[in-house]
Amino acid sequence: MVSQKGLIGCLLLVVVALWKGATAETYKVGDDLGWTIPPAGSVAYSTWANAKRFQIGDTIEFKWSGEHRVAEVTQADYDSCSKDNPLGFYDSSPTRIVLTSNLTRYFICTEDSHCSRLGQKVTIRIGGDYSSSGDNDDDDHWWEWNGASSLSINIVAVILCTALVISFLSFN
């Protein structure tokens, strides 16, 4: 027979594991590079962003020194490095932006030719929105973890585990 203490301990472990899986992360754009003119052009930021799995609730942090700014723009403005109609403009470092939906977001530097000639721009794909990257990377699958549903999946799992433990305890 399973002891009550053992079941309660098991439930606590499950709850802690599920809670840890639901916590948001903070990502410094470019890691050690920060928000600056990338030494190898735009490949530096695309490589950085493609190695991450951003989820709803995560925060991206743009940190820079010197003459840089950040504008959130549409995909068309990102492609042309146009800063004329920004969706958002940030002129102080560090700038922290919370990711609140599964939409792909586009950011550029607005200083001189930092975006157009030097590649200072980054695309942030959130949750399951990796299909718009345009590549055929084998790691991009429709069944991958989706940030929009991660918290609700964790809540359902906790409820089911709690119900299971309560049913076991009620038979003792």
N, C-alpha and C positions, 0 to 999 in steps of 0.2 A: 504494500500500500504506500502511496506517495504521501509524504508529510506536508502539512500546511506551510511550514517554514520553507520547504523546498520549492513549493509552487509559488509562494510569494516572492522568493528570491529569483526564481526564473522570470516571473512577470516583471520585476524591477529591471533585470538585465535586458529584457526585450524593450521595455519602455525607454531605457537609456540609449540603447542602440538605435531605435527609431527616432528619438529626439535628436541625436547627434546627426543623423542623416538628413534632418530637416533644417539644420542651421544654415544661415546665410554666410557667404564668404565675402571678403573684401579683396579685390584684385587691383594692384598698382599697375596701371597701363604701362607696358614695356618692361615690367619688373625693374631690374637694376638700371636699364637704359632710361626709364622715366619718359616724360613727354618732351622730346627734343628732336632735332634733325637726325633721322636714323642714318647710321654710317653706310648702310647698304641699300638705301632707298626704302620704298614701301614694303619690301619683303620682310623687314624686321618686325613691323607691327602685324602684318598678316600671319607670319609664323607664330608670333606670340599669341594672338587671338585664337588661331586654329588649334593651339595646344590646350586651350581652356574649354571647360563645359560650364558656361554661364547659366545660372538659373534665376528664376523670379525671386526677388528678395536680396540677391547679391548686390554688392556695391562695386563700382569701378571708380578708381581714384586717378585723376590726372595730376601729376606733380611735376613742376618745372621750375627752372630759374631762367632769368634773362627774358628775352622778347618772344614769348609764345602766348597763345590764347587757344581756346577750344570752342568750336561751334558744332552743334549737332545739326545735321542737314539731311535732306532727302537723298535717296540713292542717286538721282540724276545730278544733284549738286555735288555729291561726293565724287562721282565719276568725272565731273568737269572741274572739281575743286573750286566751285563757286561759293563765295561767302555772302552773297547779296541777300538771301532770304533764309537766315538761320532759323531753325526750330527752337534753338536755345543757344545762348552765348555765355561763355564763362571766362572771366578775365582775372581771376585770382587763384593762386596755387596754395594749397592743394584744392582741387575741385572734386567733390564726391557726388556721384550720381547713382541713385538706387534704380535697379532694373525692375520695372513693375509690370511688364507684359512680355509675351513671347514674340514681340516684333523685333526684327533686325534693326539695329541702330547704327548710324553712320556719324563719325566725328572727324573733323579736319582741323588743322592749325590755320588760323586766319592771317598770320604774319607773312607779308610779301609773297614769295614763291615757295614757302616751306612745304605746302601741299603739292602744288602743281609740278615743280621741278625737283623737289627734294624728297617727296614721298611721306610727309608727316601727316598720315591719316590712318584711321583704324575702323574696321567693321566689327561690331559686337553682335554675334548670333546667340540668341537666348533659348534655352530649353531644346526642344526638338526642331528648331528652325535652322537646320543645317543644309537643307536641300537647295537653298537659294545661293549657296556659295559658288555654284557653277562648275565645280569639279566633280569627278566621279570617284571620290575617295571611298574605299571599301569600308571605312569606319563609320560612314554616314548611313544609318539605317532608320527606317520609319519606326521601328519598335524600341529605339533607344529611350532612355529616361527623359521624361518631359517635366520641366520645372513647374508648369502650371498645375500638374496633378500630384507632385511629390508630397506636398503637405497633406492633401486629402487622403492619399494612399496610406500615409503614416498614421493618420487619425483613425482610419478604418481598421488598420492592423492592430492598433492599441485597443480599440473597442472590442474587436474579436478576441484578442488574447485575454482581456479582462473578463469577458463573458465566459470564456473557457475555464479560467481559474475559478471564477465564482461557482460555476456548475460543479467543478471537482470538489470545492470546499463544502458545498451544500450537501454532498453525499456522505460526508464524514460524521 
